[in-house]
C-alpha cells in the first residue's frame, strides 16, 4: 500500500509513529468487499452508528464481535444447505455469507446492536478519558512551593 511518502507528515507531528502501520492494516481490512452495503453515521459528538443492510438474515444468523480494536460483523444462514434451492427467475436480494470488519479508534466502545427493518444497527460511543479532555493552563502562574519541614528552630 505504501505508494506515497508519509515523511512530511511525521515532521510536524508527535506520537503518530504507528500511523503508517494503521494505514496498512486498514487496507487489509477492506479487500474490495462491497457486500453487504453499510452506512456510518455520526449521531452526536461522541456517538456513532454503523448500519448494515442484512435483508433475509435473522438475529440468530448474525454475530457481532470486537477484538483488539476491530469490530467484526458476520452473517451466515444456518440450514441454508439443507433446504432445496428455489429456482429464481431473478435474484436481486443477496443472502450469501459475509464478514465485514471495521477498525475502531482507541477510545471507541460498542454499546449495542439490534436488527430493525432489515438493517443491523451497531451503536458506538467514543469515551474520552478525563486526562485527555481539554484543560485550561494559566499563563504566568507559578507552581506552589512545597514545605518540606515546618519546624522553626528557637534561638
C-alpha positions in Angstrom: 0.0 0.0 0.0 2.9 2.4 0.6 2.7 4.2 -2.7 3.1 7.6 -1.1 5.7 9.1 1.3 4.5 10.0 4.8 7.8 11.6 5.8 6.4 15.2 5.6 3.6 14.3 7.9 5.9 13.0 10.6 8.0 16.2 10.6 5.1 18.2 12.1 3.5 15.6 14.4 4.4 13.9 17.6 3.3 10.5 18.7 1.9 9.2 15.4 4.6 6.6 14.9 2.1 3.8 14.3 0.2 5.8 11.7 1.7 4.1 8.7 1.1 0.7 10.2 -2.5 1.6 10.9 -3.0 2.6 7.2 -1.6 -0.7 6.1 -3.9 -2.6 8.4 -6.9 -0.6 7.2 -6.1 -1.5 3.6 -6.1 -5.2 4.5 -9.5 -5.0 6.3 -11.4 -3.9 3.2 -10.0 -6.2 0.4 -12.5 -4.6 -2.1 -15.5 -6.3 -0.5 -18.8 -4.5 -1.2 -21.4 -6.8 0.4 -23.3 -6.0 2.5 -23.7 -2.3 1.9 -23.4 -0.2 5.0 -23.6 3.4 6.4 -21.5 5.0 9.1 -23.2 8.0 10.7 -22.3 10.3 13.5 -25.4 10.6 15.7 -23.9 13.1 18.2 -20.5 14.5 19.2 -19.3 11.2 20.8 -21.8 8.7 19.3 -21.7 6.8 16.0 -23.9 4.2 14.3 -22.9 1.6 11.7 -25.9 0.3 9.7 -25.5 -2.8 7.6 -28.2 -4.0 5.1 -28.9 -7.6 6.2 -32.2 -8.4 4.4 -33.0 -12.0 4.8 -30.8 -12.6 7.9 -32.4 -13.2 11.3 -30.7 -12.2 14.6 -29.6 -15.8 15.1 -27.7 -15.7 11.7 -25.6 -12.6 12.7 -22.6 -12.3 15.0 -21.0 -9.0 16.2 -17.6 -9.2 17.9 -14.9 -6.8 19.0 -11.3 -8.0 19.3 -8.2 -5.9 19.5 -9.9 -2.7 18.3 -11.5 -4.4 15.3 -15.3 -4.7 15.1 -16.3 -7.8 13.1 -19.8 -8.5 11.8 -20.5 -11.9 10.3 -23.7 -13.2 8.7 -24.3 -16.9 7.9 -27.7 -18.5 7.5 -28.0 -21.9 9.3 -29.7 -24.6 7.5 -29.1 -22.9 4.1 -27.6 -26.0 2.6 -30.3 -28.4 3.9 -33.1 -26.6 2.1 -33.9 -27.2 -1.6 -32.7 -24.2 -3.6 -35.5 -22.3 -5.2 -35.5 -21.7 -9.0 -35.2 -17.9 -9.3 -36.2 -16.0 -12.4 -34.3 -13.0 -10.9 -32.3 -12.9 -7.7 -31.6 -9.3 -6.6 -31.5 -10.0 -2.8 -28.2 -11.5 -1.9 -28.2 -13.8 1.0 -24.7 -15.1 0.9 -22.5 -15.4 4.0 -20.4 -12.3 4.7 -17.9 -10.8 7.1 -17.3 -7.1 7.5 -14.6 -5.5 9.6 -14.2 -2.0 11.0 -11.1 -0.6 12.7 -12.2 1.3 15.8 -10.3 4.2 17.3 -8.6 3.7 20.7 -11.5 5.0 22.9 -14.5 3.8 20.9 -16.7 1.2 22.5 -19.6 -0.8 21.1 -22.7 0.0 23.1 -25.2 -2.4 21.5 -26.6 -3.9 18.3 -30.1 -4.5 17.0 -31.8 -5.7 13.8 -34.6 -3.4 12.6 -36.4 -3.4 9.2 -33.6 -5.4 7.5 -30.8 -3.3 8.9 -28.3 -4.3 11.6 -27.5 -1.2 13.7 -24.3 -1.2 15.8 -24.1 1.7 18.2 -20.7 3.1 19.2 -19.6 5.6 21.7 -16.3 7.5 22.0 -15.4 7.7 25.6 -12.8 10.4 26.3 -10.8 9.7 29.4 -10.5 12.6 31.9 -6.8 13.0 31.3 -7.4 13.5 27.6 -10.2 16.2 27.9 -9.0 19.7 27.2 -8.0 21.8 30.2 -7.0 25.4 30.6 -3.4 26.3 31.5 -3.0 29.5 33.4 -0.2 31.6 31.9 2.3 33.0 34.3 1.2 31.0 37.3 4.0 29.8 39.5 3.8 26.3 40.9 3.1 26.3 44.6 6.2 25.8 46.8 6.1 22.7 48.8 7.0 22.9 52.5 9.4 20.1 53.4 9.8 20.8 57.2 7.6 23.2 59.0 9.6 23.3 62.3 11.2 26.6 63.3 14.3 26.4 65.5 14.2 28.7 68.5 17.3 30.7 69.1 
